[in-house]
């Protein structure tokens, strides 16, 4: 029976996903290697969690409403028979902080010495409307620092983010740093409960995001009407009023959103705005300490921005975002902050934590848009070719010698004549051809042909291997130089 799905469609990747050919994948692998090196240089150790989790792990905090934004699927009927009682529901992970918390609560991670420093690089999935820079299958590269309540932990996490962008060669990025405890503090003192706080954080985050999109020329209302910054703030004002946030409290929140700029200037204005709030004032002191430590790390180019709210409602203190303006409306490449209550909400002990995730796809796109040179990776260094059919077995044995010395080697598996093997090597940019013939075999030699220099010489197999390795090392040094 023919599927209702048309053939042209099934031979395309599903909407919001991509195929990566070798050249594209080589760029991603290079960026991934740099990210790993930076993370590990600060003592973070890699972990890996399943690509799918129980749906209840995410529904535990956010409820059933998150189902619409995720890829949820039922387990097999036989899983009921294996002791579940009902067929469980699974979800393709939409992010990786929750799995790290699960690993802490139920696994060996909690037994590690504190602070616990882990990182991950992996695929995530969300059921979202695809757009430039937004995919349904995407990659995250992030770190989580568990067990330290100190501002030093927040500062280090931010520093690792900046160091990562520097190491990748990305320039012109912007760092915006705030502290959600300022907002939560004034809300608590006005008897606003945590659930309503979380709703407000989501509304504020959306408004701030729309302002950023407006400045990039890419925002409209749900009705399709193009909104300017005044219109966006008017919508926010109405949303706050509808939630019962009115009078001086509403005015204070609007003022807070507008507090962004240089450290000394913003903190002084913030002290005046929140002078009657003990909790907000204390949060500002913590923020000031984090910024002082961050400057000791050498990170001084940042903006203090008290409008940073983050879309996820579990943040409790320091929050930050990294933007690369060249990406346009989807300029945010990293976001994170302190989440001191999340592990406890998952059933574990009270554990202070701080972390973030890079949108790895946007990191690579930033590098491409900034014309950063990627190392030229030669997948195959040499192809071994026999001069006659009788030499094919000898060519295979010779190729295995080369591979045993770490040289990436191909042999002809199509029984082509020498001239066709040469043409294949040219088209696939293989730099060397090693020719095995009866005459050279008697002399204990091979013919090494440089396809780039268009010259050849007769050498012993050991000398040929040295020549190939030497050329490979030279190319690697040149590639690293162009990137640095």
C-alpha positions as CSV (number, residue, x, y, z in Angstrom):
1,X,0.0,0.0,0.0
2,X,1.4,3.4,-1.0
3,X,1.8,5.9,1.9
4,X,-0.3,9.0,1.9
5,X,3.0,10.9,2.3
6,X,4.3,11.9,-1.2
7,X,7.6,10.5,-2.3
8,X,9.3,13.9,-2.7
9,X,8.5,14.7,0.9
10,X,9.7,11.5,2.5
11,X,13.1,11.9,0.8
12,X,13.6,15.3,2.5
13,X,14.7,15.6,6.1
14,X,11.8,16.3,8.5
15,X,10.8,19.9,8.9
16,X,13.1,21.7,11.3
17,X,16.0,19.1,10.9
18,X,19.1,19.1,8.7
19,X,21.5,16.8,7.1
20,X,25.2,17.5,7.5
21,X,27.7,16.6,4.7
22,X,31.3,16.0,5.6
23,X,32.5,19.5,5.0
24,X,29.8,21.0,7.3
25,X,30.3,18.3,9.9
26,X,34.0,18.9,9.9
27,X,33.3,22.5,11.0
28,X,31.0,21.4,13.7
29,X,33.5,18.8,15.0
30,X,36.2,21.5,15.1
31,X,34.0,23.9,17.1
32,X,33.0,21.0,19.4
33,X,36.7,20.2,20.1
34,X,37.4,23.8,21.0
35,X,34.3,23.9,23.3
36,X,35.4,20.7,25.1
37,X,39.0,22.1,25.6
38,X,37.7,25.3,27.2
39,X,35.2,23.5,29.5
40,X,37.8,21.0,30.6
41,X,40.5,23.7,31.2
42,X,38.2,24.9,34.0
43,X,37.8,21.5,35.5
44,X,34.4,20.5,34.1
45,X,34.0,16.8,33.2
46,X,31.8,15.4,30.5
47,X,28.7,13.4,31.2
48,X,26.1,12.0,28.8
49,X,22.4,11.3,29.5
50,X,19.7,9.5,27.4
51,X,18.3,11.3,24.4
52,X,14.8,10.6,25.7
53,X,13.5,10.8,29.3
54,X,10.3,10.0,31.1
55,X,7.8,12.8,30.2
56,X,7.0,13.2,33.9
57,X,10.5,14.5,34.5
58,X,9.6,17.7,32.7
59,X,5.9,17.7,33.6
60,X,6.9,17.6,37.3
61,X,7.6,21.3,37.3
62,X,5.8,22.7,34.3
63,X,2.7,20.5,34.2
64,X,0.8,19.2,31.2
65,X,1.0,22.4,29.3
66,X,4.6,21.6,28.1
67,X,3.3,18.6,26.2
68,X,2.4,20.9,23.2
69,X,6.1,22.1,22.9
70,X,7.7,18.6,23.1
71,X,7.9,15.4,21.2
72,X,6.1,13.0,23.5
73,X,5.5,9.3,22.7
74,X,4.2,6.2,24.5
75,X,6.2,3.2,25.4
76,X,5.4,-0.2,24.0
77,X,2.5,-2.2,25.4
78,X,4.9,-4.8,26.6
79,X,6.5,-2.3,29.0
80,X,3.3,-2.5,31.0
81,X,4.0,-6.2,31.5
82,X,7.6,-5.5,32.6
83,X,6.3,-3.9,35.8
84,X,5.3,-0.3,34.9
85,X,1.6,-0.9,35.4
86,X,0.8,1.4,32.5
87,X,2.7,2.0,29.3
88,X,5.1,4.9,30.3
89,X,5.3,8.1,28.3
90,X,8.7,9.4,27.1
91,X,9.9,12.7,25.7
92,X,12.7,13.6,23.4
93,X,14.7,15.9,25.7
94,X,14.1,19.6,25.1
95,X,17.1,20.7,27.2
96,X,19.7,19.1,29.5
97,X,19.5,20.8,32.9
98,X,16.6,18.6,34.0
99,X,18.5,15.4,33.1
100,X,21.5,16.6,35.1
101,X,19.3,17.2,38.1
102,X,17.8,13.7,37.7
103,X,21.3,12.3,37.5
104,X,22.2,14.1,40.8
105,X,19.0,13.0,42.6
106,X,19.1,9.3,41.6
107,X,22.6,8.5,40.5
108,X,26.2,8.5,41.5
109,X,26.7,12.2,40.8
110,X,25.6,13.3,44.3
111,X,28.5,11.3,45.8
112,X,31.1,13.4,44.0
113,X,33.1,16.0,46.1
114,X,31.6,19.5,46.0
115,X,31.5,21.5,44.0
116,X,30.4,19.2,41.1
117,X,31.4,20.5,37.7
118,X,30.0,18.7,34.6
119,X,29.5,19.6,31.0
120,X,27.5,18.1,28.1
121,X,27.2,18.4,24.3
122,X,24.2,16.8,22.8
123,X,21.0,16.9,20.7
124,X,17.7,18.3,22.0
125,X,14.3,18.6,20.4
126,X,11.4,20.9,20.6
127,X,8.1,21.1,18.7
128,X,8.4,24.6,17.5
129,X,7.8,26.7,14.4
130,X,11.1,26.5,12.5
131,X,12.7,29.8,11.7
132,X,16.2,31.1,10.8
133,X,18.3,30.0,13.8
134,X,15.5,27.9,15.3
135,X,15.3,24.2,14.6
136,X,13.2,21.3,15.9
137,X,16.4,19.3,16.3
138,X,19.2,21.3,17.8
139,X,22.4,20.9,19.8
140,X,23.3,22.3,23.2
141,X,26.7,22.6,24.8
142,X,26.5,23.5,28.5
143,X,28.0,23.4,31.9
144,X,26.5,22.9,35.4
145,X,28.2,23.8,38.6
146,X,26.5,22.1,41.5
147,X,27.0,22.6,45.3
148,X,28.3,26.1,45.6
149,X,26.2,29.1,46.7
150,X,29.0,31.6,46.3
151,X,29.3,34.5,43.8
152,X,32.6,33.0,42.7
153,X,30.7,30.1,41.1
154,X,28.5,32.5,39.1
155,X,31.5,34.5,38.0
156,X,33.4,31.4,36.8
157,X,30.4,30.1,34.9
158,X,30.1,33.5,33.0
159,X,33.9,33.5,32.5
160,X,33.8,30.1,30.9
161,X,31.2,31.3,28.5
162,X,33.2,34.3,27.4
163,X,36.4,32.2,27.1
164,X,34.6,29.8,24.9
165,X,33.5,32.5,22.4
166,X,37.1,33.9,22.5
167,X,38.6,30.5,21.8
168,X,36.2,30.0,18.8
169,X,37.3,33.3,17.4
170,X,33.9,34.9,17.7
171,X,34.1,38.7,18.2
172,X,31.6,41.5,18.9
173,X,29.5,39.4,21.3
174,X,27.6,41.2,24.0
175,X,27.2,40.0,27.6
176,X,24.1,41.1,29.6
177,X,24.1,40.3,33.3
178,X,21.3,40.8,35.9
179,X,19.9,39.2,39.0
180,X,16.4,37.7,39.2
181,X,16.5,37.9,43.0
182,X,15.9,41.7,42.6
183,X,12.5,41.0,40.9
184,X,11.7,38.1,43.1
185,X,12.6,40.1,46.2
186,X,10.2,43.0,45.5
187,X,7.5,40.6,44.5
188,X,7.8,38.5,47.7
189,X,7.7,41.7,49.8
190,X,4.5,42.5,48.1
191,X,3.0,39.1,48.9
192,X,3.2,37.8,45.3
193,X,3.4,34.0,45.4
194,X,6.0,31.9,43.5
195,X,3.5,30.7,40.8
196,X,2.6,34.2,39.9
197,X,6.2,35.3,40.1
198,X,7.0,32.6,37.5
199,X,4.2,33.8,35.2
200,X,5.5,37.4,35.5
201,X,9.0,36.3,34.6
202,X,7.7,34.6,31.5
203,X,5.8,37.7,30.5
204,X,8.7,40.0,31.1
205,X,11.1,37.7,29.2
206,X,8.8,37.7,26.2
207,X,8.5,41.5,26.3
208,X,12.2,42.0,26.5
209,X,12.8,39.5,23.7
210,X,10.3,41.3,21.5
211,X,12.1,44.6,22.1
212,X,15.3,43.0,21.0
213,X,13.5,41.6,17.9
214,X,12.0,45.1,17.2
215,X,15.5,46.6,17.2
216,X,16.5,43.9,14.7
217,X,13.4,44.7,12.6
218,X,11.7,41.4,13.1
219,X,8.7,41.6,15.6
220,X,5.0,41.9,15.3
221,X,2.0,41.3,17.5
222,X,-0.1,38.1,17.3
223,X,-2.5,40.0,15.0
224,X,0.4,40.7,12.6
225,X,0.6,44.4,13.6
226,X,4.2,45.7,13.7
227,X,5.0,47.0,17.2
228,X,7.6,49.5,18.3
229,X,9.2,49.5,21.7
230,X,6.4,51.8,23.1
231,X,3.8,49.3,21.9
232,X,5.6,46.4,23.4
233,X,5.9,48.1,26.8
234,X,2.2,49.1,26.6
235,X,1.3,45.4,26.1
236,X,3.5,44.5,29.1
237,X,1.8,47.2,31.2
238,X,-1.6,45.7,30.3
239,X,-0.5,42.1,31.0
240,X,0.8,43.2,34.5
241,X,-2.5,44.9,35.2
242,X,-4.5,41.8,34.2
243,X,-2.4,39.7,36.7
244,X,-3.2,42.1,39.5
245,X,0.2,43.9,39.5
246,X,-0.8,47.5,39.7
247,X,0.1,50.9,41.2
248,X,3.6,51.5,42.6
249,X,4.6,47.8,42.2
250,X,3.8,47.8,38.5
251,X,5.7,51.1,38.1
252,X,8.7,49.7,39.9
253,X,8.8,46.6,37.6
254,X,8.6,48.8,34.5
255,X,11.5,50.9,35.9
256,X,13.5,47.8,36.6
257,X,13.2,46.7,32.9
258,X,14.6,50.0,31.8
259,X,17.7,49.6,34.1
260,X,20.5,48.6,31.7
261,X,23.9,50.1,31.0
262,X,27.4,50.5,32.6
263,X,27.9,48.9,36.0
264,X,28.3,51.9,38.3
265,X,25.5,53.9,36.6
266,X,22.9,51.1,36.7
267,X,23.7,49.9,40.2
268,X,23.4,53.4,41.5
269,X,20.0,54.0,39.9
270,X,18.9,50.5,41.0
271,X,19.8,51.4,44.7
272,X,17.5,54.4,44.4
273,X,14.7,52.5,42.8
274,X,14.8,49.6,45.3
275,X,15.9,51.6,48.4
276,X,12.8,50.4,50.3
277,X,13.2,46.7,49.4
278,X,15.6,44.8,51.7
279,X,15.7,41.7,49.5
280,X,16.2,43.6,46.3
281,X,19.0,45.6,47.8
282,X,20.7,42.5,49.1
283,X,20.4,40.9,45.6
284,X,22.1,44.1,44.1
285,X,25.0,43.6,46.6
286,X,25.4,40.0,45.4
287,X,25.3,41.1,41.7
288,X,28.0,43.8,42.5
289,X,30.2,41.1,44.0
290,X,29.8,38.8,41.0
291,X,30.8,41.6,38.7
292,X,33.9,42.4,40.8
293,X,35.0,38.8,40.6
294,X,34.2,38.6,36.9
295,X,36.5,41.7,36.3
296,X,39.2,39.9,38.2
297,X,38.9,37.2,35.5
298,X,39.5,39.9,33.0
299,X,35.9,40.1,31.7
300,X,35.1,43.8,31.8
301,X,33.1,44.4,28.6
302,X,29.5,43.6,29.7
303,X,26.2,45.4,30.3
304,X,24.3,45.3,33.6
305,X,20.8,44.6,32.5
306,X,18.1,44.0,35.1
307,X,15.6,43.2,32.4
308,X,17.2,39.8,31.9
309,X,14.5,37.4,33.1
310,X,15.2,34.2,31.2
311,X,12.3,32.2,29.8
312,X,12.7,29.3,32.2
313,X,11.1,30.0,35.6
314,X,13.6,28.1,37.8
315,X,16.3,30.8,38.0
316,X,16.7,32.4,41.5
317,X,19.7,34.8,41.3
318,X,22.4,35.8,38.9
319,X,21.2,35.5,35.2
320,X,23.0,36.3,32.0
321,X,22.8,36.1,28.3
322,X,25.4,36.2,25.5
323,X,24.4,37.7,22.1
324,X,26.1,37.8,18.8
325,X,24.5,40.7,16.9
326,X,25.5,39.5,13.5
327,X,22.9,36.7,13.8
328,X,20.0,39.2,13.8
329,X,16.8,38.5,15.6
330,X,18.1,35.1,16.8
331,X,21.3,36.7,18.3
332,X,21.2,34.9,21.6
333,X,23.8,32.1,21.6
334,X,23.9,31.4,25.4
335,X,21.8,31.9,28.5
336,X,21.9,30.7,32.0
337,X,22.2,31.6,35.7
338,X,21.7,30.4,39.2
339,X,19.0,27.9,40.1
340,X,19.3,27.1,43.8
341,X,15.9,25.3,44.3
342,X,15.6,23.1,41.2
343,X,17.3,19.9,42.5
344,X,15.2,20.1,45.7
345,X,12.1,20.4,43.5
346,X,13.1,17.2,41.8
347,X,13.2,15.5,45.2
348,X,16.8,15.9,46.1
349,X,18.5,17.8,49.0
350,X,18.8,21.6,48.8
351,X,21.7,22.1,46.4
352,X,22.7,25.5,45.1
353,X,23.6,25.4,41.4
354,X,24.6,27.6,38.5
355,X,25.0,26.8,34.8
356,X,24.1,27.6,31.2
357,X,23.8,26.1,27.7
358,X,25.1,27.4,24.4
359,X,23.0,27.0,21.3
360,X,25.8,25.1,19.5
361,X,24.2,25.5,16.1
362,X,24.3,29.3,16.6
363,X,27.9,29.2,17.7
364,X,28.9,27.5,14.4
365,X,26.7,29.9,12.4
366,X,28.4,32.8,14.2
367,X,31.8,31.5,13.1
368,X,30.6,31.1,9.5
369,X,29.0,34.6,9.4
370,X,32.2,36.1,10.8
371,X,34.3,34.3,8.1
372,X,36.4,32.5,10.7
373,X,38.8,30.1,9.1
374,X,38.2,26.4,9.9
375,X,41.1,24.0,9.7
376,X,41.2,22.1,6.4
377,X,40.7,18.5,7.5
378,X,42.2,16.0,5.2
379,X,40.2,12.8,5.7
380,X,42.3,10.7,3.5
381,X,46.1,11.3,3.3
382,X,47.1,8.8,0.7
383,X,45.6,6.3,-1.7
384,X,47.5,3.1,-2.5
385,X,47.2,2.0,-6.1
386,X,48.5,-1.2,-7.7
387,X,49.9,-1.1,-11.2
388,X,48.5,-4.5,-12.1
389,X,45.8,-6.9,-10.9
390,X,48.6,-9.1,-9.5
391,X,49.6,-6.3,-7.2
392,X,46.2,-5.7,-5.6
393,X,46.9,-7.9,-2.6
394,X,50.3,-6.3,-2.1
395,X,48.5,-2.9,-2.2
396,X,46.1,-4.0,0.5
397,X,49.0,-5.2,2.7
398,X,50.9,-1.9,2.1
399,X,47.8,0.1,3.0
400,X,47.4,-1.7,6.3
401,X,51.1,-0.8,7.1
402,X,50.3,2.8,6.6
403,X,47.1,2.6,8.7
404,X,49.1,1.0,11.5
405,X,51.2,4.2,11.7
406,X,48.1,6.4,12.0
407,X,48.0,7.5,8.3
408,X,44.5,7.8,6.8
409,X,44.6,5.5,3.8
410,X,42.4,4.3,1.0
411,X,42.7,1.5,-1.5
412,X,40.9,1.0,-4.8
413,X,37.9,-1.3,-4.2
414,X,36.5,-1.0,-7.7
415,X,39.4,-2.7,-9.7
416,X,40.0,0.4,-11.8
417,X,43.0,1.1,-13.9
418,X,45.7,3.3,-12.5
419,X,44.6,6.4,-14.5
420,X,41.1,6.2,-13.1
421,X,42.4,5.8,-9.6
422,X,44.5,9.0,-10.2
423,X,41.4,10.8,-11.4
424,X,39.5,9.8,-8.3
425,X,42.3,11.0,-6.0
426,X,42.3,14.4,-7.8
427,X,38.6,14.8,-7.5
428,X,38.5,13.9,-3.8
429,X,41.5,16.1,-3.0
430,X,43.7,13.2,-1.7
431,X,47.3,14.7,-1.5
432,X,49.3,11.5,-2.2
433,X,49.2,8.4,-4.3
434,X,51.4,5.5,-3.3
435,X,52.0,3.2,-6.3
436,X,52.8,-0.5,-5.8
437,X,54.4,-2.2,-8.8
438,X,56.4,-5.4,-9.4
439,X,59.6,-3.6,-10.2
440,X,59.5,-1.4,-7.0
441,X,58.5,-4.4,-4.9
442,X,61.7,-6.3,-5.9
443,X,63.7,-3.2,-4.9
444,X,61.9,-2.9,-1.6
445,X,60.4,0.4,-2.7
446,X,57.2,2.2,-3.7
447,X,56.5,5.2,-5.8
448,X,55.1,8.2,-3.9
449,X,53.3,10.7,-6.1
450,X,52.5,14.2,-4.7
451,X,49.3,15.1,-6.5
452,X,49.5,18.7,-5.5
453,X,53.1,19.3,-6.5
454,X,52.8,16.9,-9.6
455,X,56.0,15.1,-8.9
456,X,56.9,11.6,-7.8
457,X,59.9,9.7,-6.4
458,X,60.9,6.1,-5.6
459,X,61.3,5.6,-1.8
460,X,61.3,2.9,0.8
461,X,58.0,2.3,2.5
462,X,59.3,3.8,5.8
463,X,60.6,6.9,4.0
464,X,57.3,7.3,2.2
465,X,55.5,7.2,5.5
466,X,57.7,9.8,7.0
467,X,57.1,12.1,4.0
468,X,53.3,11.7,4.3
469,X,53.4,12.3,8.0
470,X,55.6,15.4,7.7
471,X,53.3,17.0,5.1
472,X,50.3,16.3,7.3
473,X,51.9,17.9,10.4
474,X,52.8,21.0,8.3
475,X,49.2,21.3,7.1
476,X,47.9,21.0,10.6
477,X,50.2,23.7,11.9
478,X,49.2,26.0,9.1
479,X,45.5,25.3,9.8
480,X,45.9,26.1,13.5
481,X,47.7,29.3,12.6
482,X,45.0,30.6,10.3
483,X,42.4,30.0,13.0
484,X,44.3,31.6,15.9
